[in-house]
Structure formats: C-alpha cells, structure tokens
Amino acid sequence: MSNASTLVKNIVASFGIKGMALAVSFFSTPCYLAFFDDNSVLGLWFAIISILNWVLFFDFGLGNGLRNKIVACRSSNRSKEARNYVSSAYFALGLLSVGISMLIIVVFYHAPLSEIFGIDECVISSSDLRTVLSIVVVGTALQLWLRLITSVLYAFEKTALPSLIVLISNAAVLLALVVPFQTSAASKLFYIAWVQVISMNLPLLFATIYYFLFRYRDLAPSFRCISREHARAVCGLGGKFFIVQVCLMVITSSNEILIAQLSGSDYVVYYSTYFRLFNMAITLFGLLIQPIWSSMGLAIEEKRYNWIKSVHCKFVIAAVLISCLCFIGANFIQPIFRIWLGADTIGASIPDAMIFASYTGSMLLLNASSCYANASNALSTQIVGLGCGAVLKIPISILIVNLGFGWIGIVMATILCLLPTAIVQTYVARRDLVLKVMNSK
C-alpha cells in the first residue's frame, strides 16, 4: 500500500526542486545572451535545442508503458517479470534511438542546413553546422535511452528524483555558460554542444548505474531477460500513450506556428507572455499529479477503489478551484503585467486573459481526469477525443481567425479541442470508479 508520508515528501521535494529550476531558467537567458555575441548564432542554438526536444519526445510512449508495467508487477511481487519488462524496454528503445539518430543525421547531411536555420555560412559553415548537429543528435538519442531510469523511479514513487536529475543537468549548463570563453562563434557552438550532451547524459548515467547496482538490482537490464512478448506488451501500451502525446502536442504546441502564419510573428510575443504566466498554474498542478500516478496504479492492482475515487474527486475540485483563481486573476492582468514586465512593455487585455484562464481550466480538468485514466491504461477516451481535436485544430483556428478574432482565436480553438475530452473523461472516470466501488462491496 502506498505510503501517504512518501507522497507528501515527494510533492514537497518536487515543489522545492521546481523552484530552483525556475531560478536556473531565469538566469540562463541573460547568460546565453552574454555568451553568444551574435544573436543569429544564439537563435541557431535555440532552434537546435527545439529539435532536441522533439527527438526526446519520440520514445513512442515506452517510458510510460514501462512505468505502468512495473507498478503492476510491484503489487504482486513479480520482480522477475518486472526485470523482463525493463530489459525488453531498454532493448527496444535502444534500437529506436539508434534508428532515429541515424535517420536524422542522414537527413541533415543532405539538407540545405544554412537555409533551413537561416544562418549565414560566413558565420557558421555548413560543415561545422552538420558536425554540431550530429553531436547533439547522437547525444540526444543516448539521453532518450538513458532516460528510461526515470520511468523506473516514477514506478517506485521516487518522483522528486527525475526532477533533481534535470535540475543538475540544467545547472551544469548554466555554470558552463559563465566560464569566460573568447573565441569564434563556431568554437562556442561546439563548446556548448558538448556541454549540453555531457551535462544531460552524465547524471542519467550515474543514476542508472547507482539504482540498478544498489537499489533495484533485481530489475537490472540483462540480455538474458529480453523477451519478444514483454517487448510487445510494453510497446503496445506505450504506443497508446504515444498517440495521446502526439495528439496533445498537435493541439497545444502548434499555437506559436499558427499565430505566426495566420496573424504575424509579432503576436507570438503576446501569446508567449500570457502563456508563461497562466502556464504556471498548469505546471504546479502537474507537480501534484505526477507523484499520484504510480500510487494510483498500485491502488488499482490492490482494488482500493474508494481511495482512488476520493483522490480523483479531490483533483477535480482542485482543478476547478485553481481555474476560478485564474479567472479572478485575469481581472487584474494589467497591474500584474506592469509589476512583472515593467510599464508599457506589453499591453494587457482582460478579455484575452479570460480566454487564457479558460485554456488553463481546460488543461487542469484534463490533467485531473487523466491521472486515473493513465494509471489504469484506460486511454480510449483520450485517443478518440484528442485525436479528433488534433485533426480539427488547424481548420477551427483558421475559421475563428477569419471571423475577426485575431491571434487570440487560435487559443479559443485550442480550448474547443481540449474541453470536450476533459469533460467526457471526467464523467467516464467518475462513472467507472463508482461502478468499481459498488462491485467491490
């Protein structure tokens, strides 16, 4: 049975680590500006980082699939089967990582990179750019593979540790940026590429070695434990999570591109400013949900449906209350912007802030109801609902913008694509839990 004190400790630790991560993020931007003399080179590096984030996304849901399989094995002490899942997941993701990195490198070596990234060859040559990209792609593929240790930690409810690993990596990059480094733009790019690769992979490597040697030795990956059946099971479940992740990414991560295309790149600044403010509520709410996922999965295996029903209800209520606070705060958006950004930096609009509060409420409700669905592998509602939303996102955005709502119409389209799934999934989860509680009596 999950230990309530462990949950509280993980939540408190996660909040503390997240606070330090925000501080690192706050100081990293001016350090990057000071490190790179040429803004075009800095823009190139940020573009490369965005590609890295996309590559990291392509674990095909294996991490979440492995997490749930380990939780299921924990409930009945099936450590041998759990080791089969771990070994098979590492093998499958290893093959995928190698394949993805090779494919991307081949594409890069045949693509006009200078044109794609909008960088003059006089600043960074095509050969240097290809080499830098090869370094970061291979390093990112390695990170994709090593990051499976975080799924194991999540499965054992060590939810603060993955955040700590990320914090250490980001802090290492920040320290590297403050080192005096007077040389060419190309040399700086090579330097920061190697720093990025080493700082992201070394903490994961140490964590992998430590936990599989000393804490979870019975789960350590082994070639003898690789099984086609277990690999298929992890990949099958992971595939469902991957579909959900792709659909959610299309709905929520396409806003900047759509705004730039439909309204102009200037309006992306307005969107980003509102988004960063209201996204804080989503991020903090996520810190509450993340530790509960594995605990809820364990409770499902142990048929503690009353506890699950109670937690689900509290999450939904919390989502509603936080949403209400966002709507209240939207009425004071002008003084908030003035304090945060300074006078006359960004013109604030209460109607726009209300729409962002609605977007925040949609995400909070979706996250609150998804916790039970993810833990129980009941992903059909998300796959269908978010799949429809992903297909409709672009046409709805175009329609609303053309109706005269401007860039904020794309945020309205995002709400329309998210809210139906959030409402339906909340109802389905509640109905399912009520039935399970009744049948368990």
Secondary structure as GFF3:
##gff-version 3
##sequence-region A 1 441
A	DSSP	alpha_helix	4	35	.	.	.	ID=ss1
A	DSSP	alpha_helix	39	57	.	.	.	ID=ss2
A	DSSP	alpha_helix	62	75	.	.	.	ID=ss3
A	DSSP	alpha_helix	79	109	.	.	.	ID=ss4
A	DSSP	alpha_helix	113	117	.	.	.	ID=ss5
A	DSSP	alpha_helix	126	146	.	.	.	ID=ss6
A	DSSP	alpha_helix	148	155	.	.	.	ID=ss7
A	DSSP	alpha_helix	160	177	.	.	.	ID=ss8
A	DSSP	alpha_helix	185	210	.	.	.	ID=ss9
A	DSSP	pi_helix	211	215	.	.	.	ID=ss10
A	DSSP	three_ten_helix	217	219	.	.	.	ID=ss11
A	DSSP	three_ten_helix	223	225	.	.	.	ID=ss12
A	DSSP	alpha_helix	228	252	.	.	.	ID=ss13
A	DSSP	alpha_helix	255	262	.	.	.	ID=ss14
A	DSSP	alpha_helix	266	301	.	.	.	ID=ss15
A	DSSP	alpha_helix	305	330	.	.	.	ID=ss16
A	DSSP	alpha_helix	333	341	.	.	.	ID=ss17
A	DSSP	alpha_helix	350	375	.	.	.	ID=ss18
A	DSSP	alpha_helix	380	400	.	.	.	ID=ss19
A	DSSP	pi_helix	401	405	.	.	.	ID=ss20
A	DSSP	alpha_helix	408	440	.	.	.	ID=ss21
###
